[in-house]
C-alpha cells in the first residue's frame, strides 16, 4: 500500500525537509488588511513579522477551503492508496474537521485524518514519523497507532511577550478569571485538552524559560532518547543561544530549531519562545 503524508502549514516543516521526506502541505491563510496570503507559499515568517510590526489592527487567519482539500486528495488518489492528514489542534482551528469532511467526499483513496492536538514543529513530529513509516511500508493503522503512542509523551510549553494577541484572537482559554493579572507577567502556556491555557504565572521571561527547562528536565534527565524543538517568533539568535545551552546539559537529546509562522504568530505575537519534545 502506498501512503501519502499530508500536514498543514502550521507544522512549519521547512520546504527542503518536506521535499526530502515526501510530505505534502496544505496552507492556512493569514489576512493583513485587505490582502490574504497563503503562509509558507506567499508569505514567509520574516516578511510577516516585518509587515505587522507596529500595526494596531491584529491580522486575521483562516483555514483552507474544503475544495482545496478535495482537490489535493483527488490528485493524490492518482498515485496513492491512502493519505494520512495531520493537522493543528481542533481546539484552535477547524482545519482538522474540514479535512475530515473533505476525506468523506472523495473516492478512490482512503483518507485518515489525525488531530495533533497541538501545533508548529511539535505537530511536525507526527508528519516526520509518519513519512518515515510510510517509506518503510507500514499500514495506516500502524502509523496511527504510533501517533497515539507518541502523543502520550509529547509536551510543549511556551512564553509570549504580549498576551493581548491570544486574548483578542480568542485562543487563550480557561484564563478569563485572572487574565488581567496575567497581562502583567510572563506566563508559561501550554496545550491541554486541545486548547491553549496558562500553566504557571511567572514574573520574568528569564524565569519563565527556566521553568520550561525544569519541566523538560523531568523527561530529558532520564537519559532516554528524546527529540526536541525550540520554537521562536522572529527571535532566531535567542533560540540558537538557548539551543547551545540545552545541548550542553542534554547531549543525548536531538534538538532542532523551528519557528512560529504567520498563522500561529498572529495569535502569539513576535518574541514568543517555546520548547516542545517527545520520547522517541
C-alpha positions in Angstrom: 0.0 0.0 0.0 1.3 3.4 -1.0 0.6 6.1 1.6 0.8 9.9 1.2 1.6 12.0 4.3 -0.1 15.4 4.4 0.1 18.1 7.0 -0.9 21.8 7.1 1.4 24.8 7.0 1.3 25.3 10.8 3.6 22.4 11.2 6.2 24.8 9.8 8.4 22.0 8.4 11.0 23.6 6.1 10.3 23.1 2.4 13.5 21.2 1.8 12.6 18.8 4.6 9.1 18.3 3.2 10.6 17.5 -0.2 13.2 15.1 1.2 10.6 13.2 3.2 7.9 13.5 0.6 5.4 15.3 2.9 2.6 17.2 1.2 1.5 20.5 2.7 -1.8 22.5 2.6 -1.5 26.1 3.6 -3.6 28.1 6.0 -4.2 31.8 5.3 -3.2 35.0 7.1 -5.1 38.2 6.3 -3.3 41.5 6.5 -5.7 44.4 5.8 -7.4 43.6 2.5 -4.7 41.1 1.4 -4.9 37.3 2.1 -1.7 35.3 1.9 -1.1 31.5 2.0 1.6 31.1 4.6 4.7 29.2 3.6 3.7 29.8 0.0 3.0 33.5 -0.5 4.5 35.0 2.7 7.4 34.0 4.9 7.6 34.3 8.7 10.2 37.0 8.4 8.1 39.1 6.0 5.0 38.6 8.2 6.6 40.0 11.3 8.0 42.9 9.4 4.6 43.7 7.9 2.7 43.6 11.2 5.2 45.3 13.4 3.6 48.5 14.7 0.2 47.9 13.2 -2.7 48.4 15.5 -5.1 46.0 13.7 -4.4 42.4 14.5 -4.1 40.2 11.4 -6.8 37.5 10.8 -6.3 33.9 9.9 -8.4 31.4 8.0 -8.3 27.6 7.4 -8.0 26.2 3.9 -11.3 26.0 1.9 -12.8 22.5 1.7 -12.3 22.5 -2.0 -8.6 22.7 -1.6 -8.6 19.5 0.4 -10.8 17.7 -2.1 -8.6 18.8 -4.9 -5.4 17.6 -3.1 -7.0 14.3 -2.1 -8.2 13.6 -5.6 -4.8 14.4 -7.1 -3.1 12.1 -4.5 -5.6 9.4 -5.4 -3.8 9.1 -8.8 -0.7 7.7 -7.2 -1.5 6.6 -3.7 -3.9 4.2 -2.0 -4.3 6.2 1.2 -3.5 9.5 2.8 -2.8 10.4 6.4 -3.5 14.0 7.1 -2.1 15.5 10.3 -3.5 18.9 11.5 -3.1 21.5 14.2 -5.3 21.2 17.2 -9.0 21.1 16.5 -9.4 23.2 19.7 -8.0 26.3 18.0 -8.9 25.7 14.3 -11.5 24.0 12.2 -8.8 22.7 9.8 -9.0 19.1 11.1 -12.8 19.0 10.8 -12.7 20.4 7.3 -10.1 17.8 6.2 -12.2 15.0 7.7 -15.3 16.2 5.8 -13.3 16.5 2.6 -12.0 13.0 3.0 -15.5 11.7 3.1 -16.2 13.4 -0.2 -13.5 11.8 -2.4 -13.4 8.3 -3.9 -10.5 6.1 -4.9 -8.3 6.9 -1.9 -8.7 6.2 1.8 -8.3 9.4 3.9 -7.2 9.2 7.6 -7.2 12.5 9.4 -5.3 13.0 12.7 -5.8 15.7 15.3 -2.3 16.5 16.6 -4.0 18.5 19.5 -1.0 20.9 19.2 0.8 22.9 16.5 4.1 24.1 15.0 7.1 21.7 14.7 5.7 19.6 17.5 2.8 18.8 15.1 5.6 18.2 12.7 6.9 15.3 14.8 3.9 13.3 13.6 4.4 14.2 10.0 8.1 13.3 10.0 7.5 10.0 11.8 4.6 9.2 9.5 6.7 9.8 6.4 9.4 7.5 7.7 6.9 4.7 8.5 5.2 5.2 5.1 8.5 4.8 3.3 9.0 1.5 5.3 5.7 0.1 4.0 3.8 0.4 7.3 0.0 0.4 7.1 -2.2 3.4 8.0 -3.4 1.6 11.2 0.3 1.0 12.3 1.1 4.7 11.7 -1.9 6.0 13.5 -1.1 3.6 16.4 2.4 5.0 16.5 1.0 8.6 16.6 -1.2 7.6 19.6 1.9 6.3 21.4 3.9 9.5 20.6 1.0 11.6 21.9 1.5 10.1 25.4 4.9 11.8 25.8 4.6 14.9 23.6 4.8 18.2 25.5 5.2 21.8 24.6 5.5 24.9 26.7 6.0 28.5 25.6 6.1 32.1 26.8 4.7 35.1 24.9 5.7 38.7 25.2 2.2 40.1 25.0 -0.9 38.1 25.9 -3.2 40.6 24.1 -2.7 38.7 20.9 -4.1 35.5 22.4 -6.8 37.4 24.2 -8.0 39.3 21.2 -7.8 36.3 18.9 -9.9 34.2 21.3 -7.2 31.5 21.5 -6.5 31.8 25.2 -8.9 29.6 27.1 -9.5 28.9 30.8 -7.8 32.1 31.9 -10.6 34.7 32.0 -10.8 34.8 35.8 -7.3 36.1 36.2 -6.4 37.4 32.7 -5.9 40.9 34.0 -3.1 39.9 36.3 -1.6 37.6 33.6 -1.1 40.6 31.4 1.5 41.9 33.9 3.6 38.8 33.9 5.3 36.3 31.5 3.1 33.2 32.0 4.1 29.8 30.8 1.4 28.5 28.5 0.7 25.0 27.1 -1.9 22.9 25.3 -4.3 20.9 27.3 -7.5 19.3 26.0 -6.7 20.8 22.6 -6.6 24.4 23.7 -4.0 26.9 25.0 -4.2 27.6 28.7 -1.8 29.1 31.3 0.4 26.6 33.1 2.0 28.9 35.6 2.3 32.7 36.2 5.9 33.7 36.1 7.2 37.3 36.7 10.0 37.5 34.2 10.9 36.0 30.8 14.1 34.6 32.1 12.4 32.8 34.9 9.7 31.6 32.6 12.2 29.9 30.3 14.0 28.5 33.3 10.7 26.9 34.4 10.2 25.4 31.0 13.6 23.7 31.3 12.7 22.4 34.7 9.6 20.7 33.2 11.7 19.4 30.3 14.3 18.0 32.7 11.8 15.7 34.2 11.8 13.7 31.0 15.2 14.5 29.5 17.2 13.7 32.6 16.1 10.1 32.4 18.7 9.5 29.6 16.1 8.1 27.2 16.2 9.2 23.5 14.3 12.5 23.3 13.6 14.7 20.2 13.1 18.4 21.0 12.4 21.6 19.1 13.0 25.2 20.1 10.4 27.4 18.5 10.7 31.1 18.1 8.7 34.1 16.8 11.4 36.1 15.0 14.0 35.5 17.7 16.4 33.2 15.9 19.5 34.3 17.8 17.8 33.8 21.2 16.6 30.4 20.0 20.1 29.4 18.9 21.6 30.5 22.2 19.0 28.5 24.1 19.8 25.5 21.9 23.5 25.8 22.7 22.8 25.9 26.5 20.5 22.9 26.3 22.8 20.8 24.2 25.5 21.2 26.8 23.1 19.9 29.5 21.4 17.2 27.5 23.9 15.9 24.9 21.7 12.8 24.3 18.7 14.9 23.1 18.2 15.6 19.4 17.5 19.4 19.2 16.3 21.4 16.2 15.1 25.0 15.8 11.6 25.8 14.5 9.5 28.9 14.2 6.1 30.3 14.8 5.0 31.3 11.3 2.3 33.8 10.3 -0.8 32.0 11.4 0.4 30.9 14.8 2.4 34.1 15.1 -0.8 36.1 14.7 -2.1 34.6 17.9 1.2 34.5 19.9 2.9 37.7 18.7 6.5 38.4 17.9 9.1 37.5 20.6 7.4 34.3 21.7 9.6 31.3 22.5 8.8 27.7 23.3 10.2 24.2 23.7 8.5 21.0 22.6 9.6 17.4 22.8 8.7 13.7 22.9 10.3 10.4 23.9 11.4 8.6 20.8 
